[in-house]
Each structure stands twice: as C-alpha cells, then as structure tokens.
Amino acid sequence: MSKKVTNNLVSDIKRDHILDDRTTYNQLNWLLTGFVQYLDKTIERKELTKADILAQADVEAHALEGSQEQVDWTKLERDYEWHNTQQEITQTLRDYFAEACDQLFPEVNAKAKSQADSQAFFAKLRKAS
C-alpha cells in the first residue's frame, strides 16, 4: 500500500503569514518561484550529466574494439542510476513547490500565462510576415 503525500505547504504558509500584506506576498512569491527555477536548472544539469555518461559509455565501447583494456561498466551504470535517482527526487520536490506556487499565487500565474500567450501570438505573427 502506497503512502499518499499531501501538500501541506500551502496551508502552513497561509496559517503563518498574512498574504494580504504586499511585501510578504511578493517576498514569498519571489523565494518560492526562485526555488522552483533552481530545481528546474538542477534537473537540466542532471539530464546533461546522464547524457555525458551515455556518451562516455559509447566512447569506451568503441575504444575497446580489439583492445585488451577493461571498462568499469558497473561504475558507469551506478553513476547513471545515481544521477537518475537524484533527478527523480528533484522532480518530485519541484512539482510539490510548483503546485504550492500555483495555489498561493494564482494571480501571478494567470499574468505569466497571459504574457506567454501574448508572446506566442507575436512570434506567430513574425513568422507569418
């Protein structure tokens, strides 16, 4: 039986902070959004690291053809799995905090979506011209 994890961060923040205060609202939004962005970058770096490990395995496989050298395939596999597990954990944490941001700052998210839609509109117009 799996344990269901609920996102209590939103209720804790609403209980402990007055979100009607503009300074508090903006500071919490800035910090939480910054943390989500940091986690996004961490996930991207893990993807690059895993790609490097795969590339290294390819190079090693080609270099071994006709050679007596031994490659530590187990180490490459452990490294890949280690980075993959870290990436999965980071993704779970990122989703948790992104959900909290969506719930705590719906106006900010609506504005960001509107901005993105407008940018896409103008990008589409530029391509059409």
PyRosetta script that sets phi, psi and omega in degrees:
from pyrosetta import init, pose_from_sequence

init()
pose = pose_from_sequence("MSKKVTNNLVSDIKRDHILDDRTTYNQLNWLLTGFVQYLDKTIERKELTKADILAQADVEAHALEGSQEQVDWTKLERDYEWHNTQQEITQTLRDYFAEACDQLFPEVNAKAKSQADSQAFFAKLRKAS")
pose.set_psi(1, 126.9)
pose.set_omega(1, -177.9)
pose.set_phi(2, -87.1)
pose.set_psi(2, 148.0)
pose.set_omega(2, 179.9)
pose.set_phi(3, -87.3)
pose.set_psi(3, 129.9)
pose.set_omega(3, 179.2)
pose.set_phi(4, -88.6)
pose.set_psi(4, 126.1)
pose.set_omega(4, 179.6)
pose.set_phi(5, -99.7)
pose.set_psi(5, 127.1)
pose.set_omega(5, 178.2)
pose.set_phi(6, -106.7)
pose.set_psi(6, 152.9)
pose.set_omega(6, -177.9)
pose.set_phi(7, -89.9)
pose.set_psi(7, 96.7)
pose.set_omega(7, 179.6)
pose.set_phi(8, -92.2)
pose.set_psi(8, -1.9)
pose.set_omega(8, -178.3)
pose.set_phi(9, -59.6)
pose.set_psi(9, -42.4)
pose.set_omega(9, -178.5)
pose.set_phi(10, -61.8)
pose.set_psi(10, -48.5)
pose.set_omega(10, -178.9)
pose.set_phi(11, -66.0)
pose.set_psi(11, -36.2)
pose.set_omega(11, 177.7)
pose.set_phi(12, -64.7)
pose.set_psi(12, -44.2)
pose.set_omega(12, 179.6)
pose.set_phi(13, -65.7)
pose.set_psi(13, -43.5)
pose.set_omega(13, 179.6)
pose.set_phi(14, -64.2)
pose.set_psi(14, -32.9)
pose.set_omega(14, 179.3)
pose.set_phi(15, -72.8)
pose.set_psi(15, -39.1)
pose.set_omega(15, -172.1)
pose.set_phi(16, -92.1)
pose.set_psi(16, -16.7)
pose.set_omega(16, -175.7)
pose.set_phi(17, -131.0)
pose.set_psi(17, 145.4)
pose.set_omega(17, 176.6)
pose.set_phi(18, -89.7)
pose.set_psi(18, 106.1)
pose.set_omega(18, -176.0)
pose.set_phi(19, -80.4)
pose.set_psi(19, -5.0)
pose.set_omega(19, 175.3)
pose.set_phi(20, -75.5)
pose.set_psi(20, -20.3)
pose.set_omega(20, 177.2)
pose.set_phi(21, -75.7)
pose.set_psi(21, 121.9)
pose.set_omega(21, -174.0)
pose.set_phi(22, -60.4)
pose.set_psi(22, -41.2)
pose.set_omega(22, -178.9)
pose.set_phi(23, -64.7)
pose.set_psi(23, -46.8)
pose.set_omega(23, 179.0)
pose.set_phi(24, -62.1)
pose.set_psi(24, -46.1)
pose.set_omega(24, -179.4)
pose.set_phi(25, -58.2)
pose.set_psi(25, -50.0)
pose.set_omega(25, -178.3)
pose.set_phi(26, -65.9)
pose.set_psi(26, -40.3)
pose.set_omega(26, -179.4)
pose.set_phi(27, -66.8)
pose.set_psi(27, -44.8)
pose.set_omega(27, 177.6)
pose.set_phi(28, -62.2)
pose.set_psi(28, -42.5)
pose.set_omega(28, 178.7)
pose.set_phi(29, -61.5)
pose.set_psi(29, -46.0)
pose.set_omega(29, -178.4)
pose.set_phi(30, -61.9)
pose.set_psi(30, -46.2)
pose.set_omega(30, -178.6)
pose.set_phi(31, -66.7)
pose.set_psi(31, -47.1)
pose.set_omega(31, -178.1)
pose.set_phi(32, -67.7)
pose.set_psi(32, -40.8)
pose.set_omega(32, 178.2)
pose.set_phi(33, -65.4)
pose.set_psi(33, -40.2)
pose.set_omega(33, 177.1)
pose.set_phi(34, -62.6)
pose.set_psi(34, -38.2)
pose.set_omega(34, 178.8)
pose.set_phi(35, -67.2)
pose.set_psi(35, -40.9)
pose.set_omega(35, 177.4)
pose.set_phi(36, -62.6)
pose.set_psi(36, -42.1)
pose.set_omega(36, 178.3)
pose.set_phi(37, -64.3)
pose.set_psi(37, -39.1)
pose.set_omega(37, 176.7)
pose.set_phi(38, -61.7)
pose.set_psi(38, -43.5)
pose.set_omega(38, 179.1)
pose.set_phi(39, -65.2)
pose.set_psi(39, -36.6)
pose.set_omega(39, 175.7)
pose.set_phi(40, -59.2)
pose.set_psi(40, -45.1)
pose.set_omega(40, -179.9)
pose.set_phi(41, -65.9)
pose.set_psi(41, -36.9)
pose.set_omega(41, 177.7)
pose.set_phi(42, -63.4)
pose.set_psi(42, -42.0)
pose.set_omega(42, 178.2)
pose.set_phi(43, -63.1)
pose.set_psi(43, -42.5)
pose.set_omega(43, 177.7)
pose.set_phi(44, -61.6)
pose.set_psi(44, -42.3)
pose.set_omega(44, 179.2)
pose.set_phi(45, -64.4)
pose.set_psi(45, -37.6)
pose.set_omega(45, 178.1)
pose.set_phi(46, -65.1)
pose.set_psi(46, -38.9)
pose.set_omega(46, 176.6)
pose.set_phi(47, -60.7)
pose.set_psi(47, -44.3)
pose.set_omega(47, 179.4)
pose.set_phi(48, -64.6)
pose.set_psi(48, -40.3)
pose.set_omega(48, 179.1)
pose.set_phi(49, -64.2)
pose.set_psi(49, -43.0)
pose.set_omega(49, 178.4)
pose.set_phi(50, -64.5)
pose.set_psi(50, -38.4)
pose.set_omega(50, 177.3)
pose.set_phi(51, -64.2)
pose.set_psi(51, -38.8)
pose.set_omega(51, 177.3)
pose.set_phi(52, -62.7)
pose.set_psi(52, -40.7)
pose.set_omega(52, 179.4)
pose.set_phi(53, -64.4)
pose.set_psi(53, -42.9)
pose.set_omega(53, 177.5)
pose.set_phi(54, -63.5)
pose.set_psi(54, -41.1)
pose.set_omega(54, 177.9)
pose.set_phi(55, -64.2)
pose.set_psi(55, -40.3)
pose.set_omega(55, 178.2)
pose.set_phi(56, -63.0)
pose.set_psi(56, -40.3)
pose.set_omega(56, 178.3)
pose.set_phi(57, -63.0)
pose.set_psi(57, -39.5)
pose.set_omega(57, 177.7)
pose.set_phi(58, -64.4)
pose.set_psi(58, -45.1)
pose.set_omega(58, 179.5)
pose.set_phi(59, -61.8)
pose.set_psi(59, -45.0)
pose.set_omega(59, -180.0)
pose.set_phi(60, -62.5)
pose.set_psi(60, -40.9)
pose.set_omega(60, -179.5)
pose.set_phi(61, -63.4)
pose.set_psi(61, -42.0)
pose.set_omega(61, -179.8)
pose.set_phi(62, -71.2)
pose.set_psi(62, -36.1)
pose.set_omega(62, -178.9)
pose.set_phi(63, -69.4)
pose.set_psi(63, -25.3)
pose.set_omega(63, -176.4)
pose.set_phi(64, -79.3)
pose.set_psi(64, -17.8)
pose.set_omega(64, -177.6)
pose.set_phi(65, -57.6)
pose.set_psi(65, 115.2)
pose.set_omega(65, 179.3)
pose.set_phi(66, 79.6)
pose.set_psi(66, 6.0)
pose.set_omega(66, -178.4)
pose.set_phi(67, -106.3)
pose.set_psi(67, 156.5)
pose.set_omega(67, 177.9)
pose.set_phi(68, -93.5)
pose.set_psi(68, -2.1)
pose.set_omega(68, -178.2)
pose.set_phi(69, -68.6)
pose.set_psi(69, 149.7)
pose.set_omega(69, 177.3)
pose.set_phi(70, -112.4)
pose.set_psi(70, 136.2)
pose.set_omega(70, 177.3)
pose.set_phi(71, -101.2)
pose.set_psi(71, 142.0)
pose.set_omega(71, 177.4)
pose.set_phi(72, -84.3)
pose.set_psi(72, 81.2)
pose.set_omega(72, -178.2)
pose.set_phi(73, -64.3)
pose.set_psi(73, -33.1)
pose.set_omega(73, 179.8)
pose.set_phi(74, -62.8)
pose.set_psi(74, -40.9)
pose.set_omega(74, 178.7)
pose.set_phi(75, -64.6)
pose.set_psi(75, -43.6)
pose.set_omega(75, 178.6)
pose.set_phi(76, -60.9)
pose.set_psi(76, -41.6)
pose.set_omega(76, 179.2)
pose.set_phi(77, -65.1)
pose.set_psi(77, -44.1)
pose.set_omega(77, 178.6)
pose.set_phi(78, -61.6)
pose.set_psi(78, -43.5)
pose.set_omega(78, 179.3)
pose.set_phi(79, -60.5)
pose.set_psi(79, -45.4)
pose.set_omega(79, -179.3)
pose.set_phi(80, -62.1)
pose.set_psi(80, -47.6)
pose.set_omega(80, -179.2)
pose.set_phi(81, -64.3)
pose.set_psi(81, -37.2)
pose.set_omega(81, 179.1)
pose.set_phi(82, -62.1)
pose.set_psi(82, -48.1)
pose.set_omega(82, 179.2)
pose.set_phi(83, -66.7)
pose.set_psi(83, -36.2)
pose.set_omega(83, 178.7)
pose.set_phi(84, -64.6)
pose.set_psi(84, -43.7)
pose.set_omega(84, 178.7)
pose.set_phi(85, -64.5)
pose.set_psi(85, -42.8)
pose.set_omega(85, 176.7)
pose.set_phi(86, -60.0)
pose.set_psi(86, -41.1)
pose.set_omega(86, -180.0)
pose.set_phi(87, -64.6)
pose.set_psi(87, -41.3)
pose.set_omega(87, 179.2)
pose.set_phi(88, -63.3)
pose.set_psi(88, -42.7)
pose.set_omega(88, 179.0)
pose.set_phi(89, -63.9)
pose.set_psi(89, -44.4)
pose.set_omega(89, 179.7)
pose.set_phi(90, -62.9)
pose.set_psi(90, -39.9)
pose.set_omega(90, 178.7)
pose.set_phi(91, -63.4)
pose.set_psi(91, -41.2)
pose.set_omega(91, 178.1)
pose.set_phi(92, -62.3)
pose.set_psi(92, -46.0)
pose.set_omega(92, 179.1)
pose.set_phi(93, -64.7)
pose.set_psi(93, -40.8)
pose.set_omega(93, 178.6)
pose.set_phi(94, -61.2)
pose.set_psi(94, -44.7)
pose.set_omega(94, 178.9)
pose.set_phi(95, -62.2)
pose.set_psi(95, -39.9)
pose.set_omega(95, 179.3)
pose.set_phi(96, -61.2)
pose.set_psi(96, -49.1)
pose.set_omega(96, -178.9)
pose.set_phi(97, -72.6)
pose.set_psi(97, -34.0)
pose.set_omega(97, 176.9)
pose.set_phi(98, -65.0)
pose.set_psi(98, -39.7)
pose.set_omega(98, 176.7)
pose.set_phi(99, -62.8)
pose.set_psi(99, -41.3)
pose.set_omega(99, 177.5)
pose.set_phi(100, -62.2)
pose.set_psi(100, -43.3)
pose.set_omega(100, 178.1)
pose.set_phi(101, -61.2)
pose.set_psi(101, -43.1)
pose.set_omega(101, 179.4)
pose.set_phi(102, -60.3)
pose.set_psi(102, -39.4)
pose.set_omega(102, -178.0)
pose.set_phi(103, -77.9)
pose.set_psi(103, -36.7)
pose.set_omega(103, -176.8)
pose.set_phi(104, -79.9)
pose.set_psi(104, -32.1)
pose.set_omega(104, -172.9)
pose.set_phi(105, -128.2)
pose.set_psi(105, 60.1)
pose.set_omega(105, -176.6)
pose.set_phi(106, -63.9)
pose.set_psi(106, -32.3)
pose.set_omega(106, -179.4)
pose.set_phi(107, -66.8)
pose.set_psi(107, -39.6)
pose.set_omega(107, -179.9)
pose.set_phi(108, -64.7)
pose.set_psi(108, -42.4)
pose.set_omega(108, -179.6)
pose.set_phi(109, -67.6)
pose.set_psi(109, -37.9)
pose.set_omega(109, 178.0)
pose.set_phi(110, -64.5)
pose.set_psi(110, -40.9)
pose.set_omega(110, 179.0)
pose.set_phi(111, -66.0)
pose.set_psi(111, -42.0)
pose.set_omega(111, 179.5)
pose.set_phi(112, -63.8)
pose.set_psi(112, -40.2)
pose.set_omega(112, 178.1)
pose.set_phi(113, -65.6)
pose.set_psi(113, -41.1)
pose.set_omega(113, 178.1)
pose.set_phi(114, -61.5)
pose.set_psi(114, -43.4)
pose.set_omega(114, 178.3)
pose.set_phi(115, -62.1)
pose.set_psi(115, -43.2)
pose.set_omega(115, 179.8)
pose.set_phi(116, -64.9)
pose.set_psi(116, -40.3)
pose.set_omega(116, 177.6)
pose.set_phi(117, -63.1)
pose.set_psi(117, -41.1)
pose.set_omega(117, 178.8)
pose.set_phi(118, -65.8)
pose.set_psi(118, -41.7)
pose.set_omega(118, 177.9)
pose.set_phi(119, -62.5)
pose.set_psi(119, -42.2)
pose.set_omega(119, 178.7)
pose.set_phi(120, -63.7)
pose.set_psi(120, -38.2)
pose.set_omega(120, 178.6)
pose.set_phi(121, -60.0)
pose.set_psi(121, -49.3)
pose.set_omega(121, -178.6)
pose.set_phi(122, -69.5)
pose.set_psi(122, -33.7)
pose.set_omega(122, 176.5)
pose.set_phi(123, -64.8)
pose.set_psi(123, -38.8)
pose.set_omega(123, 178.0)
pose.set_phi(124, -66.1)
pose.set_psi(124, -39.6)
pose.set_omega(124, 177.6)
pose.set_phi(125, -64.3)
pose.set_psi(125, -40.7)
pose.set_omega(125, -179.7)
pose.set_phi(126, -62.5)
pose.set_psi(126, -40.5)
pose.set_omega(126, 179.6)
pose.set_phi(127, -66.5)
pose.set_psi(127, -35.6)
pose.set_omega(127, -177.7)
pose.set_phi(128, -72.8)
pose.set_psi(128, -25.4)
pose.set_omega(128, -177.4)
pose.set_phi(129, -83.8)
pose.dump_pdb("model.pdb")
